[in-house]
Amino acid sequence: MNALRPKVAGEVVKLICSCVRNAPALLDGREKLAPVNSAPRDGDLVLVRCLDGKGAYDHVEDETGAAVRLYPGDVFVALLGTRRSGTNLVGEVPDRPLATGDRLDLVAQGGLVASCVAVPAYYGSRALPVEVVGFPGNGRITNIADTPVIPIIDTGPAPVRTPVLFVCGTSAEVGKTTLVCQLALAAKRCRPELRIAAIKACGTGRARDRLHYRDANYDVVTDFVDAGMPSTYGVEAGRFRAMLRTLITHCADRAGLVVVEIGGDLLEARAPEALEVMAELQAACVLMTNDAMGACDGLRRLDALGSPPLRIGSLKQNTRSLADRLGVPLETILETGDPAACERLVELMV
């Protein structure tokens, strides 16, 4: 049974979390297990032991993206990662040394662990506690940024000839990923010869959104984790901009239309910097919203950047009422469940 499970630094582990995208290069069998991490960083690999079978998250995605149930005593490879979600958990990477036996919490299904500082009441549970076993490395602690799938190349602002469409929203769970997937399906119907790419630009790392993109038949799929970031909450602004430009260039070289999803709202996780990159590219965008009030602030922010949205999208709003409240033409409102409307948007882009 154990022979089927990966071995890391001599330890048999239940799984390697989905945010470790380049495991064969990062964990080649020569790594040792360090008992102390004197300067913890986002993206550092850490072996942890599950201390409970119940918590806000009781499963972790493995390398394939499958959700694996956790039980007390399970040891797995996680990542240190900051998370400041507006709808889910908030966790901070400790600014002090970490050592074997220290307690952390599972703060994201992609395998991020940190010190949890807030759990919404609707979860009905605390964060799942884990215990540090040690830190894989070979002379220094291994970090996913050491060997990323797509290395960051900071060339500064540069024009991109391929059409780029950003999808942003006034909150999490507003339908951004749903629209991104609907656009792929629309493109394959009306332009079957067109290669299309999807990027998850910011938020908390996990495999789910990438898998949704793949399911929707995107030809090229990537995200910030491929560039060595477990989330974009603890990332320096300049490095984030360089990362996003790198991913857009990577996709633009391989597709005829690039769709970029800004996770969460417009306020956190480097979403403001993502909008700045959008503006410098003069890229089109769709603003997703649940209500007219939220849309008003989103429109104000986009107008301030000189990037008014090409469309305002919604999953549940009455399109005519939304147009009236915002004072925009009805054709500006995109009903994301309307296949013909999504096809028209694709045709407009290409």
SERO-4910 file (N, C-alpha, C, O; in steps of 0.05 Angstrom, whole numbers):
BEGIN
 pado doro    nc1    nc2    nc3   cac1   cac2   cac3    cc1    cc2    cc3    oc1    oc2    oc3
  Met    A     17    -24      0      0      0      0     17     25      0     13     43    -16
  Asn    A     37     26     18     54     50     20     71     54     -6     78     76    -12
  Ala    A     76     32    -20     92     34    -45     79     51    -66     92     61    -83
  Leu    A     52     53    -64     37     69    -83     37     99    -76     28    115    -92
  Arg    A     47    105    -53     46    133    -43     73    146    -47     94    132    -45
  Pro    A     74    172    -51    100    185    -55    116    186    -29    106    185     -7
  Lys    A    142    188    -34    161    190    -11    175    217    -14    185    223    -35
  Val    A    175    232      8    188    258      8    207    260     31    199    256     54
  Ala    A    233    265     25    253    266     46    253    241     64    257    243     88
  Gly    A    248    219     51    248    193     66    222    187     80    219    166     91
  Glu    A    202    206     79    177    202     92    155    194     72    152    207     51
  Val    A    140    173     78    117    166     62     95    186     67     88    191     91
  Val    A     84    199     46     63    219     50     37    210     36     38    195     16
  Lys    A     15    219     46    -11    212     34    -14    225      6    -25    213    -12
  Leu    A     -5    250      4     -8    264    -21     11    288    -22     21    297     -1
  Ile    A     15    298    -46     28    324    -50      6    342    -60     -8    336    -80
  Cys    A      3    365    -48    -20    383    -54    -19    394    -82      3    395    -95
  Ser    A    -42    402    -92    -44    411   -120    -29    436   -127    -24    441   -151
  Cys    A    -21    452   -107     -6    476   -113     24    471   -117     39    489   -123
  Val    A     32    446   -113     60    438   -120     58    428   -148     54    404   -153
  Arg    A     62    445   -168     57    439   -196     81    424   -209     77    410   -229
  Asn    A    105    427   -198    129    416   -211    142    397   -192    167    399   -188
  Ala    A    127    379   -180    137    362   -159    162    346   -167    180    344   -151
  Pro    A    163    334   -191    187    318   -198    213    334   -197    234    324   -190
  Ala    A    212    360   -204    235    377   -204    241    387   -176    265    390   -168
  Leu    A    220    393   -160    224    403   -133    231    382   -113    245    387    -94
  Leu    A    220    358   -117    224    336    -99    236    312   -114    221    295   -123
  Asp    A    262    312   -117    275    292   -134    286    269   -119    301    252   -130
  Gly    A    281    267    -93    290    245    -77    316    250    -62    323    235    -44
  Arg    A    329    273    -68    353    280    -54    348    299    -31    367    306    -16
  Glu    A    323    308    -29    317    328     -8    319    316     20    315    292     24
  Lys    A    326    333     39    326    325     67    304    341     81    293    359     70
  Leu    A    298    332    105    276    345    121    289    363    142    301    353    161
  Ala    A    286    389    139    297    408    159    277    412    181    253    414    176
  Pro    A    286    412    206    268    415    229    259    444    234    240    449    248
  Val    A    274    463    222    268    491    227    268    507    201    285    502    184
  Asn    A    249    525    198    248    545    177    251    572    190    232    582    202
  Ser    A    275    583    188    281    608    204    268    632    192    264    652    206
  Ala    A    261    632    166    249    655    153    227    645    134    231    644    110
  Pro    A    203    638    145    182    627    128    173    646    106    171    670    110
  Arg    A    169    634     82    160    650     59    136    637     46    132    612     48
  Asp    A    119    652     34     97    641     18    109    623     -3    128    631    -17
  Gly    A     98    599     -5    108    581    -26    127    560    -16    135    542    -30
  Asp    A    137    563     10    154    542     21    140    516     24    117    516     34
  Leu    A    152    494     17    141    468     21    144    460     50    164    466     63
  Val    A    123    446     61    124    437     89    109    411     91     86    408     81
  Leu    A    121    392    105    107    367    111     91    372    137    101    382    157
  Val    A     65    366    136     48    370    159     33    344    166     28    327    149
  Arg    A     25    342    191      9    319    200    -18    330    209    -20    348    225
  Cys    A    -39    318    199    -67    325    205    -73    318    234    -68    296    243
  Leu    A    -83    337    250    -89    333    278   -118    327    284   -125    321    307
  Asp    A   -135    330    264   -164    326    269   -177    317    243   -165    319    221
  Gly    A   -200    305    245   -214    297    221   -236    316    213   -250    311    193
  Lys    A   -240    337    228   -261    357    222   -249    385    222   -232    391    238
  Gly    A   -259    401    204   -250    429    202   -264    443    180   -280    430    166
  Ala    A   -259    468    176   -271    483    155   -267    470    128   -285    468    111
  Tyr    A   -243    459    124   -236    442    101   -227    415    112   -208    415    129
  Asp    A   -239    394    104   -229    367    113   -218    351     91   -215    327     93
  His    A   -211    365     69   -198    351     46   -178    370     33   -179    394     37
  Val    A   -160    358     18   -140    373      3   -139    362    -25   -142    338    -29
  Glu    A   -136    379    -45   -132    370    -73   -104    358    -75    -85    368    -65
  Asp    A   -103    335    -89    -77    323    -95    -67    334   -121    -78    353   -132
  Glu    A    -45    322   -132    -32    333   -156    -51    333   -180    -47    348   -199
  Thr    A    -70    315   -180    -89    313   -203   -112    332   -200   -128    336   -218
  Gly    A   -115    344   -176   -138    361   -170   -160    347   -156   -181    359   -149
  Ala    A   -157    321   -151   -178    305   -137   -178    313   -108   -157    318    -95
  Ala    A   -202    315    -96   -205    322    -68   -201    297    -51   -215    277    -55
  Val    A   -181    298    -34   -174    274    -17   -181    280     12   -172    300     23
  Arg    A   -197    263     23   -206    266     51   -182    263     70   -166    245     66
  Leu    A   -181    280     90   -160    279    110   -170    266    136   -193    271    145
  Tyr    A   -153    251    149   -159    238    175   -136    244    194   -114    249    186
  Pro    A   -142    243    220   -120    247    240    -96    229    234   -100    204    230
  Gly    A    -73    240    235    -48    225    230    -38    226    202    -15    219    197
  Asp    A    -55    234    183    -46    236    155    -24    256    152    -26    278    162
  Val    A     -3    248    137     20    266    132     19    273    102     16    256     85
  Phe    A     20    299     95     20    307     67     38    332     63     45    345     82
  Val    A     44    336     38     61    360     30     42    383     25     25    382      7
  Ala    A     46    404     41     30    429     39     49    452     31     73    448     27
  Leu    A     37    475     28     52    499     23     45    521     44     22    523     51
  Leu    A     65    536     52     58    560     67     46    580     48     56    585     26
  Gly    A     23    592     56     10    611     38     -9    629     52    -24    621     69
  Thr    A     -8    655     45    -25    675     56    -52    674     42    -54    670     18
  Arg    A    -74    677     57   -101    679     46   -117    699     61   -118    699     85
  Arg    A   -129    718     46   -147    738     58   -172    740     42   -179    761     31
  Ser    A   -187    718     42   -211    716     25   -233    733     37   -236    736     61
  Gly    A   -250    744     19   -273    759     28   -296    742     36   -314    751     50
  Thr    A   -296    716     27   -319    699     33   -310    673     47   -327    658     57
  Asn    A   -284    668     48   -275    643     60   -255    649     83   -259    668     98
  Leu    A   -235    633     87   -217    636    109   -196    658    105   -189    665     83
  Val    A   -186    668    128   -163    687    127   -140    673    143   -144    665    166
  Gly    A   -117    671    131    -94    659    144    -69    674    137    -66    683    114
  Glu    A    -51    677    156    -26    692    152     -2    673    157     -2    657    176
  Val    A     18    675    140     43    661    144     57    674    167     62    698    167
  Pro    A     64    659    188     77    671    212    103    685    204    119    676    187
  Asp    A    108    708    217    132    724    212    153    717    233    169    734    242
  Arg    A    154    692    241    174    682    260    183    654    251    170    642    234
  Pro    A    205    644    262    214    617    254    192    596    260    178    598    280
  Leu    A    191    576    243    173    553    248    190    528    251    211    526    239
  Ala    A    180    510    268    196    486    274    178    462    276    154    464    280
  Thr    A    190    439    275    176    413    279    159    415    305    169    422    326
  Gly    A    134    407    303    116    408    326     99    432    327     79    433    342
  Asp    A    106    454    312     89    478    312     62    472    299     60    455    281
  Arg    A     42    486    308     15    482    297      9    504    276     14    527    280
  Leu    A     -3    495    254    -14    513    234    -42    504    227    -53    485    240
  Asp    A    -55    516    207    -82    509    200    -84    507    170    -70    520    155
  Leu    A   -101    489    161   -107    486    132   -126    509    124   -149    509    133
  Val    A   -116    527    107   -133    551    101   -143    550     72   -158    569     64
  Ala    A   -136    530     56   -146    528     29   -144    500     19   -126    485     27
  Gln    A   -163    492      2   -164    465     -8   -141    458    -26   -135    434    -31
  Gly    A   -127    478    -37   -104    473    -53    -79    464    -37    -58    458    -49
  Gly    A    -82    464    -10    -60    455      7    -45    477     20    -23    472     29
  Leu    A    -56    501     22    -43    523     36    -47    520     66    -69    516     75
  Val    A    -25    523     81    -27    524    110    -15    550    120      4    561    108
  Ala    A    -27    560    142    -18    585    154    -31    586    182    -43    566    191
  Ser    A    -28    608    195    -42    613    221    -69    625    214    -70    648    206
  Cys    A    -90    610    219   -117    620    212   -125    641    232   -123    637    256
  Val    A   -134    664    222   -142    686    240   -172    692    238   -183    707    254
  Ala    A   -186    680    219   -215    686    216   -228    664    199   -218    657    178
  Val    A   -250    653    209   -267    634    195   -295    644    195   -306    649    217
  Pro    A   -308    648    172   -336    657    173   -354    638    189   -350    613    188
  Ala    A   -373    649    203   -391    632    220   -406    611    204   -412    590    215
  Tyr    A   -412    616    179   -428    597    164   -413    570    160   -426    550    154
  Tyr    A   -387    570    164   -373    544    162   -380    526    185   -380    501    182
  Gly    A   -387    537    208   -395    521    230   -372    505    242   -377    485    256
  Ser    A   -348    512    237   -325    497    247   -300    514    246   -298    533    230
  Arg    A   -281    508    262   -255    521    261   -239    510    237   -247    491    225
  Ala    A   -216    523    232   -198    512    211   -186    486    221   -182    481    244
  Leu    A   -181    468    202   -169    442    208   -140    446    218   -124    457    203
  Pro    A   -134    437    242   -107    440    252    -87    419    241    -94    396    238
  Val    A    -63    428    236    -41    410    227    -16    416    243    -13    438    254
  Glu    A      2    397    244     27    399    259     50    398    239     50    381    222
  Val    A     69    416    242     93    416    225    110    391    231    117    386    254
  Val    A    116    376    209    134    353    211    162    361    204    182    354    217
  Gly    A    165    378    183    191    388    175    189    401    148    167    402    136
  Phe    A    211    411    138    212    427    114    231    414     93    255    412     98
  Pro    A    220    404     71    238    392     51    257    412     39    250    436     35
  Gly    A    281    404     34    301    422     22    327    408     18    331    385     27
  Asn    A    346    422      6    373    411      2    392    434      5    402    445    -15
  Gly    A    397    442     30    414    465     35    397    489     42    406    506     58
  Arg    A    373    491     30    354    512     37    326    501     33    322    481     20
  Ile    A    307    514     46    279    504     44    269    507     15    272    528      2
  Thr    A    257    485      5    247    486    -22    222    503    -24    204    502     -7
  Asn    A    221    519    -45    198    537    -50    189    533    -79    205    528    -97
  Ile    A    162    534    -84    153    529   -111    163    550   -131    163    545   -155
  Ala    A    172    573   -122    183    593   -140    211    585   -149    222    597   -168
  Asp    A    223    565   -137    250    556   -145    250    544   -173    269    549   -188
  Thr    A    230    529   -179    228    516   -205    199    518   -215    185    498   -216
  Pro    A    191    541   -224    163    544   -232    158    531   -260    177    527   -275
  Val    A    133    525   -265    126    515   -291    131    536   -313    141    530   -335
  Ile    A    124    561   -307    129    583   -325    145    604   -310    134    619   -293
  Pro    A    171    606   -315    188    626   -301    179    655   -308    172    661   -331
  Ile    A    180    672   -288    172    700   -292    195    715   -306    218    713   -298
  Ile    A    188    728   -327    207    745   -342    195    773   -343    175    778   -356
  Asp    A    208    791   -329    197    818   -327    208    836   -349    231    846   -348
  Thr    A    193    838   -371    201    855   -393    188    883   -391    193    900   -409
  Gly    A    172    888   -370    158    913   -368    134    913   -387    129    894   -401
  Pro    A    119    935   -387     96    937   -404    103    933   -434    122    946   -443
  Ala    A     89    917   -448     94    912   -476     68    906   -490     50    893   -479
  Pro    A     65    915   -515     40    909   -530     37    880   -536     57    865   -539
  Val    A     12    871   -536      5    843   -543    -14    844   -567    -35    857   -565
  Arg    A     -7    831   -588    -24    832   -612    -48    814   -610    -69    820   -623
  Thr    A    -47    793   -595    -70    775   -591    -91    789   -575    -85    802   -555
  Pro    A   -117    787   -582   -138    798   -566   -139    787   -538   -136    762   -534
  Val    A   -142    804   -518   -142    796   -490   -168    807   -478   -174    831   -480
  Leu    A   -183    790   -464   -208    798   -451   -205    791   -421   -201    768   -414
  Phe    A   -208    811   -404   -207    807   -375   -236    803   -365   -255    816   -375
  Val    A   -239    785   -346   -265    781   -333   -260    787   -303   -245    773   -290
  Cys    A   -273    808   -293   -270    815   -265   -298    817   -252   -318    814   -266
  Gly    A   -299    820   -226   -325    820   -213   -325    837   -187   -304    843   -176
  Thr    A   -349    843   -178   -353    859   -154   -350    843   -129   -349    855   -107
  Ser    A   -349    816   -131   -345    800   -107   -337    772   -116   -338    765   -140
  Ala    A   -330    755    -97   -327    727   -102   -354    714   -108   -375    725   -100
  Glu    A   -354    691   -121   -379    676   -126   -400    693   -142   -424    691   -137
  Val    A   -390    709   -160   -408    726   -176   -412    716   -204   -427    727   -220
  Gly    A   -398    694   -211   -402    682   -238   -379    686   -257   -382    682   -281
  Lys    A   -355    694   -247   -333    699   -265   -323    674   -279   -320    673   -304
  Thr    A   -318    653   -264   -309    628   -276   -330    616   -294   -324    605   -315
  Thr    A   -355    619   -286   -377    609   -303   -376    623   -331   -379    610   -351
  Leu    A   -372    650   -331   -371    664   -356   -346    656   -372   -348    651   -396
  Val    A   -323    653   -359   -299    645   -373   -304    619   -387   -296    616   -410
  Cys    A   -317    600   -374   -323    574   -387   -343    577   -409   -341    564   -430
  Gln    A   -364    593   -405   -384    597   -426   -372    610   -451   -380    604   -474
  Leu    A   -352    627   -448   -339    639   -471   -323    619   -487   -323    620   -511
  Ala    A   -311    600   -473   -297    578   -488   -316    561   -504   -311    555   -527
  Leu    A   -339    554   -492   -358    538   -506   -369    553   -530   -374    542   -551
  Ala    A   -374    580   -526   -383    596   -548   -363    598   -571   -370    596   -594
  Ala    A   -338    601   -563   -316    603   -583   -314    577   -600   -310    578   -624
  Lys    A   -317    555   -587   -315    529   -601   -339    525   -620   -337    510   -639
  Arg    A   -361    538   -613   -384    535   -631   -382    553   -655   -386    545   -678
  Cys    A   -375    579   -650   -375    598   -673   -348    601   -687   -347    610   -710
  Arg    A   -326    594   -673   -299    595   -685   -284    570   -678   -264    572   -663
  Pro    A   -292    547   -688   -279    522   -680   -249    520   -686   -235    505   -673
  Glu    A   -240    536   -705   -211    536   -711   -195    553   -693   -170    552   -693
  Leu    A   -208    569   -676   -194    589   -659   -182    575   -634   -196    561   -620
  Arg    A   -156    579   -630   -144    569   -605   -149    590   -583   -145    614   -588
  Ile    A   -157    581   -560   -164    600   -538   -148    592   -513   -142    569   -508
  Ala    A   -142    612   -497   -127    608   -472   -141    621   -449   -154    642   -452
  Ala    A   -138    610   -425   -150    621   -401   -128    623   -379   -112    605   -376
  Ile    A   -129    646   -365   -110    651   -343   -126    658   -318   -144    675   -319
  Lys    A   -120    645   -296   -130    654   -269   -108    672   -258    -87    663   -251
  Ala    A   -114    698   -257    -94    718   -251    -88    722   -222    -65    727   -214
  Cys    A   -108    719   -204   -103    724   -176   -123    711   -159   -144    702   -168
  Gly    A   -117    709   -133   -134    695   -114   -118    675    -98    -95    679    -93
  Thr    A   -131    653    -91   -119    631    -76   -115    607    -94   -133    599   -108
  Gly    A    -91    596    -93    -84    574   -111    -99    548   -105   -103    541    -82
  Arg    A   -108    535   -127   -119    508   -125   -121    499   -154   -117    514   -173
  Ala    A   -129    474   -157   -132    462   -184   -159    466   -197   -162    465   -221
  Arg    A   -179    472   -180   -207    471   -190   -213    488   -214   -224    479   -234
  Asp    A   -205    514   -213   -212    532   -235   -198    523   -261   -210    524   -283
  Arg    A   -172    515   -259   -158    505   -282   -173    481   -295   -175    478   -319
  Leu    A   -183    463   -277   -197    440   -287   -224    448   -300   -232    436   -320
  His    A   -237    468   -289   -261    478   -302   -255    489   -330   -269    485   -349
  Tyr    A   -232    504   -332   -224    515   -358   -219    492   -378   -228    493   -401
  Arg    A   -205    471   -369   -200    448   -386   -226    435   -395   -229    428   -418
  Asp    A   -244    432   -376   -270    419   -382   -284    435   -404   -298    423   -421
  Ala    A   -281    461   -404   -295    478   -424   -280    480   -450   -288    495   -468
  Asn    A   -258    464   -453   -244    461   -478   -225    484   -485   -220    489   -509
  Tyr    A   -214    498   -465   -193    517   -470   -168    501   -480   -163    479   -470
  Asp    A   -154    512   -499   -130    498   -510   -106    503   -492    -88    486   -491
  Val    A   -105    526   -479    -82    533   -462    -94    542   -435   -112    559   -435
  Val    A    -84    532   -413    -94    539   -387    -70    543   -368    -51    527   -367
  Thr    A    -71    565   -353    -49    570   -334    -60    588   -311    -82    599   -313
  Asp    A    -43    592   -291    -50    609   -269    -25    618   -254     -3    610   -261
  Phe    A    -29    634   -233     -6    645   -218     10    624   -204     34    628   -199
  Val    A     -3    601   -198     12    580   -185     34    569   -204     55    561   -195
  Asp    A     28    567   -229     48    558   -249     72    576   -249     94    567   -256
  Ala    A     69    601   -240     91    620   -239    104    620   -212    122    637   -207
  Gly    A     96    602   -194    109    600   -168     97    615   -145    110    622   -126
  Met    A     71    621   -147     57    635   -125     34    619   -115     16    612   -130
  Pro    A     33    612    -89     11    596    -78    -15    613    -76    -37    601    -77
  Ser    A    -12    638    -73    -35    657    -74    -23    684    -82      1    687    -84
  Thr    A    -40    703    -86    -30    730    -93    -35    750    -71    -32    774    -76
  Tyr    A    -41    741    -47    -46    759    -25    -19    769    -13    -18    792     -4
  Gly    A      1    752    -12     26    760      1     48    767    -19     71    765    -13
  Val    A     40    775    -43     59    780    -65     64    810    -68     46    826    -67
  Glu    A     90    817    -72     97    845    -77     86    854   -103     85    839   -123
  Ala    A     77    879   -105     61    889   -128     77    886   -154     66    878   -174
  Gly    A    103    894   -153    119    893   -178    122    864   -188    121    859   -212
  Arg    A    126    846   -170    129    818   -178    103    807   -189    103    791   -208
  Phe    A     80    816   -178     54    807   -188     51    817   -217     43    801   -234
  Arg    A     56    842   -222     53    853   -249     70    837   -269     61    830   -291
  Ala    A     96    832   -261    114    817   -278    102    789   -284    104    779   -306
  Met    A     91    776   -263     79    750   -267     57    750   -287     55    734   -305
  Leu    A     38    769   -284     15    770   -301     23    776   -330     12    764   -348
  Arg    A     41    795   -334     51    800   -361     63    775   -373     59    769   -397
  Thr    A     78    760   -357     91    736   -366     70    715   -376     73    704   -397
  Leu    A     49    711   -359     29    692   -366     13    700   -391      6    684   -408
  Ile    A      7    726   -394     -7    736   -417     10    732   -442     -1    723   -463
  Thr    A     36    738   -441     53    734   -464     55    704   -471     53    697   -494
  His    A     57    688   -451     58    659   -455     34    649   -470     36    634   -489
  Cys    A     10    658   -462    -15    650   -474    -19    662   -502    -28    649   -520
  Ala    A    -11    688   -504    -15    702   -530      2    689   -552     -6    690   -575
  Asp    A     24    677   -545     41    663   -564     29    637   -573     39    625   -592
  Arg    A      9    627   -559     -2    600   -564    -31    600   -571    -43    579   -575
  Ala    A    -44    623   -572    -73    624   -576    -81    649   -591    -66    668   -593
  Gly    A   -106    649   -602   -116    672   -617   -134    689   -600   -143    711   -609
  Leu    A   -141    680   -576   -157    696   -557   -148    688   -529   -148    664   -522
  Val    A   -142    707   -512   -134    702   -484   -155    714   -466   -162    737   -468
  Val    A   -166    697   -448   -185    706   -428   -172    705   -400   -162    684   -392
  Val    A   -172    728   -386   -159    730   -360   -180    734   -338   -195    753   -340
  Glu    A   -181    716   -319   -200    719   -297   -186    731   -272   -166    720   -263
  Ile    A   -197    753   -262   -187    765   -237   -204    754   -215   -228    760   -213
  Gly    A   -192    737   -198   -207    724   -177   -217    743   -155   -205    764   -151
  Gly    A   -239    736   -142   -248    752   -119   -261    778   -128   -274    780   -149
  Asp    A   -256    800   -113   -267    826   -119   -245    843   -132   -225    833   -142
  Leu    A   -249    870   -132   -230    888   -144   -212    901   -124   -197    920   -130
  Leu    A   -212    891    -99   -199    905    -77   -174    891    -67   -155    905    -57
  Glu    A   -173    865    -68   -152    849    -55   -138    830    -74   -144    829    -98
  Ala    A   -118    816    -63   -104    795    -78    -90    806   -103    -88    791   -122
  Arg    A    -82    831   -102    -69    844   -125    -88    848   -149    -79    852   -171
  Ala    A   -114    848   -144   -133    855   -165   -129    883   -176   -132    887   -200
  Pro    A   -124    903   -159   -119    930   -170    -95    930   -190    -96    944   -210
  Glu    A    -74    915   -183    -51    913   -202    -59    898   -227    -49    905   -249
  Ala    A    -76    878   -225    -85    864   -249   -101    883   -267    -98    882   -292
  Leu    A   -117    901   -255   -131    921   -271   -112    940   -284   -118    949   -307
  Glu    A    -91    947   -271    -71    965   -283    -58    952   -307    -53    965   -327
  Val    A    -52    926   -305    -41    912   -328    -61    912   -351    -54    915   -374
  Met    A    -86    907   -344   -108    908   -364   -108    935   -378   -110    936   -403
  Ala    A   -106    957   -363   -107    983   -374    -83    989   -392    -86   1001   -414
  Glu    A    -59    980   -384    -35    985   -400    -36    970   -426    -25    979   -446
  Leu    A    -50    947   -426    -53    932   -451    -76    942   -468    -80    934   -491
  Gln    A    -93    960   -457   -117    969   -470   -135    946   -477   -148    945   -498
  Ala    A   -136    926   -458   -152    902   -462   -181    907   -456   -187    925   -440
  Ala    A   -198    892   -468   -227    894   -462   -233    879   -436   -217    863   -426
  Cys    A   -256    885   -424   -263    871   -399   -293    869   -397   -309    884   -408
  Val    A   -301    848   -381   -329    844   -373   -329    847   -343   -313    834   -329
  Leu    A   -348    863   -332   -351    866   -304   -375    849   -295   -398    853   -304
  Met    A   -370    829   -279   -391    812   -268   -401    823   -242   -386    833   -225
  Thr    A   -428    822   -238   -439    834   -214   -464    818   -205   -477    805   -221
  Asn    A   -470    820   -179   -494    809   -168   -516    830   -164   -539    823   -161
  Asp    A   -508    856   -165   -528    877   -160   -518    903   -172   -494    907   -178
  Ala    A   -537    921   -175   -530    947   -187   -512    964   -169   -495    979   -179
  Met    A   -516    963   -143   -499    979   -124   -470    971   -127   -453    989   -129
  Gly    A   -465    945   -127   -437    936   -130   -426    944   -157   -403    952   -160
  Ala    A   -443    942   -178   -434    949   -205   -427    979   -207   -408    986   -221
  Cys    A   -441    996   -192   -435   1025   -193   -406   1030   -184   -392   1046   -197
  Asp    A   -397   1017   -163   -370   1022   -153   -350   1009   -173   -329   1020   -178
  Gly    A   -357    985   -183   -339    973   -203   -336    990   -228   -313    993   -238
  Leu    A   -358   1002   -237   -356   1019   -260   -339   1044   -254   -324   1053   -271
  Arg    A   -342   1055   -230   -327   1078   -223   -297   1072   -224   -281   1088   -234
  Arg    A   -289   1049   -213   -261   1042   -213   -250   1037   -241   -228   1045   -247
  Leu    A   -266   1024   -258   -257   1019   -285   -256   1045   -301   -237   1049   -317
  Asp    A   -275   1063   -297   -274   1088   -311   -250   1105   -303   -238   1118   -320
  Ala    A   -242   1103   -278   -218   1118   -268   -193   1108   -282   -174   1123   -285
  Leu    A   -193   1083   -291   -170   1072   -305   -171   1077   -335   -153   1070   -350
  Gly    A   -193   1089   -344   -197   1093   -372   -204   1067   -386   -199   1064   -410
  Ser    A   -216   1048   -372   -223   1022   -383   -252   1014   -377   -256    994   -362
  Pro    A   -271   1028   -387   -299   1020   -382   -304    993   -394   -292    985   -414
  Pro    A   -321    977   -381   -325    949   -390   -339    948   -417   -357    964   -423
  Leu    A   -331    928   -432   -345    922   -457   -373    912   -452   -392    918   -467
  Arg    A   -376    896   -431   -401    886   -423   -403    885   -392   -382    883   -379
  Ile    A   -427    886   -381   -432    882   -353   -448    856   -351   -471    854   -362
  Gly    A   -437    836   -338   -450    810   -337   -463    803   -311   -455    813   -290
  Ser    A   -483    786   -312   -496    777   -287   -508    749   -292   -517    743   -314
  Leu    A   -508    733   -271   -521    707   -272   -550    708   -265   -566    693   -277
  Lys    A   -558    726   -247   -584    725   -235   -601    750   -237   -625    750   -232
  Gln    A   -588    772   -246   -603    798   -247   -621    799   -271   -615    787   -292
  Asn    A   -643    814   -268   -660    820   -291   -644    840   -308   -638    862   -299
  Thr    A   -638    833   -333   -620    849   -349   -632    877   -355   -617    897   -354
  Arg    A   -658    879   -360   -669    905   -365   -668    923   -340   -662    946   -342
  Ser    A   -675    911   -317   -674    927   -292   -646    936   -286   -641    958   -277
  Leu    A   -626    918   -291   -598    925   -285   -589    948   -304   -576    966   -295
  Ala    A   -597    946   -329   -590    968   -348   -602    994   -340   -589   1015   -341
  Asp    A   -628    993   -331   -641   1018   -323   -628   1030   -298   -624   1054   -297
  Arg    A   -621   1014   -279   -609   1024   -254   -582   1036   -259   -574   1055   -246
  Leu    A   -567   1024   -278   -540   1034   -284   -540   1056   -305   -520   1069   -309
  Gly    A   -562   1060   -318   -564   1080   -339   -547   1073   -364   -534   1091   -375
  Val    A   -547   1048   -371   -531   1039   -394   -550   1026   -414   -571   1017   -407
  Pro    A   -542   1025   -440   -558   1012   -460   -562    982   -453   -544    969   -442
  Leu    A   -585    971   -460   -591    943   -453   -571    924   -466   -564    904   -454
  Glu    A   -561    931   -489   -542    913   -503   -515    912   -488   -498    894   -494
  Thr    A   -510    930   -469   -486    929   -453   -487    906   -433   -466    896   -424
  Ile    A   -511    898   -425   -514    877   -405   -512    850   -417   -526    844   -437
  Leu    A   -495    833   -406   -491    806   -416   -504    786   -397   -496    784   -373
  Glu    A   -523    771   -407   -535    749   -391   -518    724   -397   -519    713   -418
  Thr    A   -502    716   -377   -482    696   -382   -493    669   -389   -479    652   -400
  Gly    A   -519    664   -383   -531    639   -390   -542    639   -418   -555    619   -426
  Asp    A   -538    660   -433   -548    662   -461   -526    655   -480   -508    671   -484
  Pro    A   -527    631   -492   -505    623   -510   -501    642   -533   -478    648   -541
  Ala    A   -523    653   -545   -520    671   -567   -505    697   -559   -489    707   -575
  Ala    A   -511    707   -535   -498    731   -526   -468    726   -522   -452    744   -528
  Cys    A   -461    703   -512   -432    696   -509   -418    694   -536   -395    702   -539
  Glu    A   -432    682   -556   -421    680   -582   -417    708   -594   -396    713   -607
  Arg    A   -435    726   -590   -432    754   -601   -408    767   -588   -393    782   -601
  Leu    A   -403    762   -562   -380    774   -549   -354    763   -560   -335    778   -564
  Val    A   -353    737   -565   -329    725   -577   -324    737   -605   -302    745   -611
  Glu    A   -345    740   -621   -342    751   -648   -332    780   -646   -316    789   -662
  Leu    A   -341    794   -626   -333    822   -622   -303    824   -615   -289    842   -623
  Met    A   -293    803   -601   -265    803   -592   -246    796   -615   -224    806   -617
  Val    A   -255    778   -632   -236    767   -653   -242    778   -681   -228    770   -700
***
